[in-house]
Amino acid sequence: MRIVLAPDSFKGSLTAAQAAENMAIGIKKVLPEAQIIKLPLSDGGEGLVDSLVGSMNGEIRRELVSGPLKVPVEAYWGVSEDGKTGVIEMAAASGLTLVPQEKRNPMFTTTYGTGELIKAALKYGCTKLIIGIGGSGTNDGGMGMAQALGVKFLDKERGTLGLGGGQLIKLDHIDISGLDPTLEKASILVACDVNNPLTGTQGASAVYGPQKGADGEMVNKLDNGLKHFAKIIRRDLGVEVEHVPGAGAAGGLGAGIMAFLKGQLTPGIDLVMDMVGLEKELAHCDLVLTGEGRLDAQSVFGKVPVGVARRGRKFGVPVIALAGSIAAGAETLHREGITAYFCIIDAPISLTEAKERAAENIQRTTMEIMRLINL
């Protein structure tokens, strides 16, 4: 039996590569002769660098950059074997996990470090950048990123704005004359895992602001700031970003990359599946195992298991999904091509214990799935 393993990460527990490895261990305990192909995936968030660098025979590099609170953090990015393609996860420099719970406030957090990673990749000589924008701890519309790359944001007195989403409402003028000139020769793809517009009830602030520490008053201020930001971008740069699907991803970083870097937004899961050659393996396999931390009704919107299932359906290959939790609406995923799904938790346990036991739970659940298939 030829089996493709194509999971996303189980966030807070296992990387996509670790999830695939534990699936493989479970398979081998039941079917030691099975041929296993591991293709760990990402939807544009955590794991993007690992997924793509592996497929490009590249390497991971590390940089000391400004974190979301301007405290230095060691971030990573990837580069292809030929040195031409750089892969960046904004979460490595500006992610929510880098902000302690008690300090989460998107009025102040910044994407400046993401800009520093982009600058490092350009300095290395990369002419193509793939930027994953999931998992952010910011709501600054990408202003911090642009500041790191030489853009000046000025108030009415022509003073320079500070950092954070709370500064956007003060913006009066954008000066791009100092923008890093190497960007002119670079093509930029943005791996995006959501379709939210920049502003409004489905925008960056309203939907994702609360998980980053924003209360109701902050959400309104941040949303008004992004509306004003979009207005100034439209006036000074001639670029419309406010209502573009995906512009609201990562606290508006999607909009910022479009406006200042001329980046193209694309569904992250499709980009990754194409680059790792998933369909080539699906064409001659017997079974696919995928999975991630949670399956629910929202999984149809750009998440890895459904992306894999839709591709698997093209080839008539059964796709089985594993998840740390399964919530209301998951039954709709059968219509998307998921043949069956299984929760890896077999008894009531704490979240901490669930994370600690994720590896053994994936192995055990995979073993039982293979025993059933082996009938």
VEXSE-635486 format. One record per atom (N, C-alpha, C): x, y, z. Coordinates in steps of 0.2 Angstrom, whole numbers, plus 5000, padded with zeros to 4 digits. Layout:
# VEXSE-635486
XYZ
...
This chain:
# VEXSE-635486
500449945000
500050005000
500450065000
500350114996
500650174995
500250234999
500550265004
500150315008
500450375008
500150435006
500350505007
500150535013
500650565017
500450595023
500550665022
500050705023
500050775021
499650815026
499850815032
499550855038
499850925038
499450975042
499651035044
499951025051
500151075054
500351075061
499751065066
499951035071
499451035077
499651085082
499451145081
499751205084
499751205091
500351215094
500551215101
500751145103
500751095098
500951025100
501451005095
501350995089
501750965084
501851005078
502351015075
502451045068
502150995063
502051015057
501750975052
502250915051
502850925051
503350875050
503350825055
503250845061
503150795067
502550755067
501950795065
501350755064
501450705059
501750715053
501850665048
502250605050
502750625054
503250575057
502850525061
502450555066
502050505070
501550465067
501250495062
500750455057
501150395054
501750415052
502150355049
502350305054
502450325060
502650275065
502050225066
501450255067
500850215068
500650175062
500750195056
500650155050
501150095050
501750105051
502250055051
502149995056
501850015062
501749965067
501149915065
500749935060
500249895058
500449865051
500649905046
500849885040
501649905038
502049865041
502749875040
503049885033
502649855028
502849855021
502549915017
502149955021
501850015017
502350065015
502250085009
502650145006
502450205008
502750245012
502550315014
502850375011
502550425009
502750485007
502550535011
503050575014
502850625019
502850695016
502350735016
502250795013
501950845018
502350865023
502050915028
501850975025
501251005026
500951065023
500851115027
500651175025
500551235028
499951275024
499551315027
499051355024
499351425023
499951435025
500251505025
500451525032
500251495037
500451505044
501051465046
501051445052
501551405055
501751345050
502351335049
502651275045
502751285038
502651345035
502751365028
503451355026
503851385030
504651385029
504851305028
504651265033
504851195033
504651165027
503951175025
503651135020
504051155013
504151225012
504351245005
505151235005
505451245010
506251235010
506451165009
506051125012
506151055011
506051035003
505551055000
505351044993
505851074988
506251124991
506751164986
507451144988
507551094992
508251074995
508651134997
508251175001
508551245003
508751235010
508851295013
509151295020
508751345024
508751335031
508451385035
508951435038
508851495038
509351545040
508951585046
509351615050
509151645056
509351725057
508951765059
509051835060
508851865066
509151905069
508951945075
508552005073
507952005074
507452055072
507052085078
506652135076
506252165081
505652125082
505452105088
504852065089
504252115088
503652085089
503052135089
502952185094
503352175100
503452235105
504052265105
504452265099
505052295098
505652265102
505452205106
505952175109
506352125104
506952125104
507352075099
507152005100
507051975094
506851905094
507351865088
507451805089
507851765084
507351735080
507251765074
506751735069
507151695063
506751655060
507051615054
506651635048
507051615042
506751615036
507051565032
506851545026
507151495022
507351525015
507851485012
508051505005
508151445001
507951444995
508051394990
508751374989
508851314986
509551294985
509951334980
509551364975
509951414971
509951484973
509651494979
509751564983
509351614980
508851594975
508451644972
507751654975
507551604979
506851614982
506851614990
506651664993
506551665000
505851655002
505851615008
505251595011
505151625018
504651665020
504651705026
503951685029
503951675036
503351665040
503351735044
502851775043
502751835047
502751815054
502451765056
502351745063
503051735067
503551715063
504251705066
504451775069
504251825066
504551895068
503951935072
503351925070
502751965072
502151925074
502351865077
501751825078
501451835085
500851805086
500451815092
500851775098
501151725096
501451685101
502051715104
502351765101
502851805103
502651865108
502051865109
501751925114
501451885120
501751895126
501451865132
500751885133
500351845136
499651855136
499451925139
499851945145
499652005148
499852065145
500252055139
500552115135
500152125128
499652085127
499352085121
498952145120
499152185115
498752255114
498952275107
498552255102
498652275095
498752345093
498552395098
498652465097
499452475096
499852435099
500552445100
501052395096
500752335095
501152285092
501252305084
501852275082
502152305075
502352245071
502352255064
502552205059
503352225057
503652275061
504252295059
504752235058
504752185062
505252135061
505152095055
504452085053
504352055046
504652095041
504652155041
505052195036
505752185036
506052175042
506752165043
506952095040
506452045041
506651975037
506551985030
506152025027
506052035020
506752075018
506952115021
507652155020
508152105020
508252055024
508752005025
508751965019
508151945016
508051905011
508351935004
508152005004
508352044998
509052054998
509352065004
510052075004
510452005002
510151955004
510451885002
510451874995
510051914991
510051904984
509351874981
508851864985
508251824983
507851874979
507651854973
507251894968
506551874968
506351814972
505651794973
505551784980
505051814983
504851804990
504151774991
504151724995
503451694997
503351705004
502851745006
502751765013
502151735015
502151695021
501551675024
501351725029
500751735030
500451785034
499951765039
500051705041
499551675047
499951685053
499451685059
499751685065
499951755068
499751805066
500051875068
499751895074
500151935078
500051965084
499952045083
499752065077
499752135075
499152155072
499052225071
498452255068
498652325065
499252325062
499552385060
499552395052
499152355048
499052365041
499752355037
500252325041
500852315037
501352385038
501052435042
501452495042
502152485045
502252445050
502852425053
503352395048
503052345044
503452315039
503752365034
503352405032
503552455027
504052505030
503952525036
504452565040
505152535040
505152475041
505752435041
506152435034
505752445029
505952445022
506052515019
505952565023
506152635021
505552675020
504952655020
504352705019
504252745025
504152805024
503952855030
503252875030
502952865036
502252885037
502252945042
501952995039
501953065042
501353085044
501353125050
500653155052
500653225049
500153265051
499953335048
500553385049
500953375055
501553415056
502153395052
502053335048
502653305045
503153275050
502853255056
503253215060
503153135059
503653095060
503653025059
503152995064
502752945061
502352905066
502752855069
502452835075
502752785079
502552715076
502552665080
502352595078
501752575081
501352535078
500752505080
500152525077
499652485077
498952505074
498652565077
498852585083
498552645086
498752705082
499352705079
499552765075
499252775069
498852735066
498652745059
498152795058
497752815063
497252865063
497652935062
498252945064
498653005064
498953015057
498952965052
499252965046
498953025041
499453065039
499253115034
499553105027
500153075027
500553075021
501053015021
501052975015
501552925014
502052945009
502652935012
503252945007
503652885006
503652865000
503952794998
504652804994
504852864995
505552884991
506052844994
506052825000
506652785003
506552715003
505952685000
505852614999
506452574996
506652524999
507252484997
507152464990
507652494986
507652484978
507652414976
507952374980
507952304977
507252264976
506752294979
506052274979
505852274972
506152324968
505852334961
506052274957
506552234958
506652174955
506452114958
506052114963
505752054967
505052044965
504851984964
504151964964
503951934970
503351954973
503151934979
502451894979
502451834982
501851804983
501651794990
501051804992
500851804999
500351745000
500651705004
500251645006
499751665011
499051665009
498551695014
498051635015
497851635022
497451575024
496751605025
496551665024
495951695025
495751745020
495051755019
494851795014
494551865017
494651885023
494351945026
494652005022
494152055021
494352115019
494752155024
494952215023
495352255028
494952285033
494352305032
493952345037
493252315037
492852335042
492152315043
492052265047
491452235047
491252185052
491552115051
491852105045
492252045043
492952065042
493152125044
493852145043
494352125049
494952145048
495452125052
495352135059
495152195061
495052215068
494452185071
493952185068
493352155071
493352075072
493652045067
493651975068
494251945072
494851975071
495451945074
495751995079
495552055080
495752095085
495652075092
495152045094
495052025101
495451965103
495651925098
496151865100
496851895101
496951955099
497651995100
497652035106
497052045109
497052085115
496652145115
496252155110
495852215109
495152205112
494952255116
494252255118
493852295113
493152305115
492752335110
492952405108
493152445112
493352505111
493952505106
494452465108
495052455103
494852435096
494452385096
494252365089
493952425085
493552465088
493352525084
493852565082
494352585087
494852625085
495352595080
495452535080
495852495075
495552495068
494952485068
494552485062
494552545059
494452605063
494452665060
495152685057
495652665061
496352675059
496452645052
496252585051
496352545045
495952575039
495352605040
494952635035
495352695033
495552735038
495952795036
496652775032
496952725035
497552705031
497352685024
496852645023
496652635016
496552695012
496252745015
496052805011
496652845009
497152845014
497852875012
498252835007
498152775007
498552735002
498252744995
497552744995
497152754989
497352824986
497452874990
497652944988
498352954986
498852924990
499552934989
499852884984
499552824984
499852774980
499452744974
498852764974
498352744969
498252674969
498252644975
498152574976
497452564980
497052524978
496452504982
496552444986
496452444992
496652384997
496052375001
495552415002
495152405008
494652345007
494452335001
493952285001
494152214997
494852214996
495152154993
495052094997
494852034995
494851974999
495551965001
495651955008
496351935010
496751995013
496452055011
496852115013
496852125021
496352095024
496352095031
496752045035
497051995031
497451945034
498051975038
498151945044
498751965048
498652035050
498052055052
497952125055
498152175049
497952155043
498052205037
498652205034
499152155036
499752145032
499652135025
499152095024
498952075017
498952145013
498552195015
498452255012
499152295011
499552295017
500152325016
500652295011
500652235010
501152205006
500852214998
500252214997
499952234991
500152314989
500052354994
500152424993
500852444992
501352414996
502052444996
502552394993
502352334992
502752284989
502552254983
501952274981
501552254975
501552174975
501352154981
501352074981
500652054979
500651994977
500051954975
499751904980
499151914982
498851874987
498651804984
498751754987
498551684984
498451634990
497951594989
497751544994
498351504996
498551505002
499151475005
499151405004
498651365005
498651295004
498751274997
498451314992
498551294985
499251304983
499551364985
500251374983
500751324986
500651304992
501051254995
500951184992
500351164991
500251094988
500551094981
500551144977
500851144970
501551144971
501851184976
502551184976
502851114978
502551084983
502851014985
502650964981
502250974976
502050924971
501550864973
501050894977
500650844980
500250804975
500050834969
499650794964
500050744961
500650754960
501050704957
501050634961
501050644968
501050584972
500350564973
499750604973
499150584973
498950534967
499250544961
499150514955
499250434956
499650414960
499850344961
499850324968
499350344972
499450324979
498750284981
498750254986
498150214988
497750254994
498050294998
497750325003
498050385005
497750435008
498050505010
497850515018
498250525022
498150545029
498350625029
497850665032
497950735033
497750745040
497750815042
497550825049
497750895051
497550925057
497750985060
497450985067
497551035070
497351035077
496551035078
496151065074
495451065075
495051065068
494551025068
494151025062
493451055064
493151095060
492551125061
492251155054
491651185055
491351215049
491851265045
492251295049
492751345046
493251315042
493351255043
493951215039
493951225032
493351235029
493251235022
493551305019
493751355023
493951415021
494751415021
495051375017
495751385016
496251335020
495951295024
496251255028
496551185025
497151165028
497451115024
497051045023
496751015028
496350955027
495850955021
495551015021
495051015015
495351035009
495951065009
496351075002
496551015000
496850975004
497050905002
496550865000
495950865003
495350825001
495150834994
495050904993
494850924986
495350894981
495950904982
496450874977
496350794977
496250764982
496250694982
495650664979
495050704979
494450684976
494550684968
494950734966
495150734958
495450664956
495750634960
496050564959
495750504961
495150514965
494750464967
495150424973
495550464977
495950434982
495550454989
495450404993
495150415000
495650455004
495350505008
495750555012
495450545019
495850535024
495650525031
496050585035
495650615039
495850675043
495950655050
496450675053
496550675061
496450745064
496250745070
496150815073
496250805080
496450865083
496450865090
495750875093
495350915090
494650925092
494250925086
493650905086
493150905081
492550945083
492350995080
491751035083
491151035078
490651075080
490051075076
490251095068
489851065064
489951085057
490451035053
490850995057
491350955054
491050905049
490450885050
490150835046
490050865038
490050925038
490050955031
490650945027
491250925030
491850915027
491850855022
491350805023
491250745019
491150775012
490750825011
490550845005
491150875001
491750895005
492350925002
492850865000
492650805001
493150754999
493450715005
493350735011
493650695017
493150635018
493450575017
493150515018
492950505025
493350515029
493150505037
493650545041
493450565047
493850605051
493850575058
494450575062
494450545068
494850595073
494550605079
494850645084
495350595088
495950625089
496550585092
496450585100
495950615103
495850615110
495350565111
495550515116
495050465117
494750465124
494850515128
494650525134
494650605136
494250625141
494250695143
494950705147
495350755144
495950775147
496050845147
496450875150
496650945150
496950965143
496951035142
497251055136
498051045136
498251055142
499051045143
499150975142
498850925144
498950855143
498850835136
498350865133
498250845126
498850865122
499150925123
499650945119
500250905121
500350885127
500950845129
500950775126
500250745125
500250675122
500050675115
500150735111
499850735104
500250685100
500850675101
501250625097
501050555098
500950535104
500750465105
499950455103
499550505104
498850505102
498850495094
499250535091
499250525083
499450455081
499950435084
500250365083
499650315084
499350315090
498850265092
498250275087
497950335086
497450335081
497550315074
498150325072
498350305065
498450225065
498650195070
498650125071
497950095070
497450125074
496850095073
496450105066
496650165063
496350175056
496650125052
497350105052
497650055048
497349985049
497249975055
496949905057
496249895054
495849955054
495249945050
495349945043
495749985040
495849975033
496149905031
496549875035
496849815034
496349755034
495749765036
495249715035
495049695028
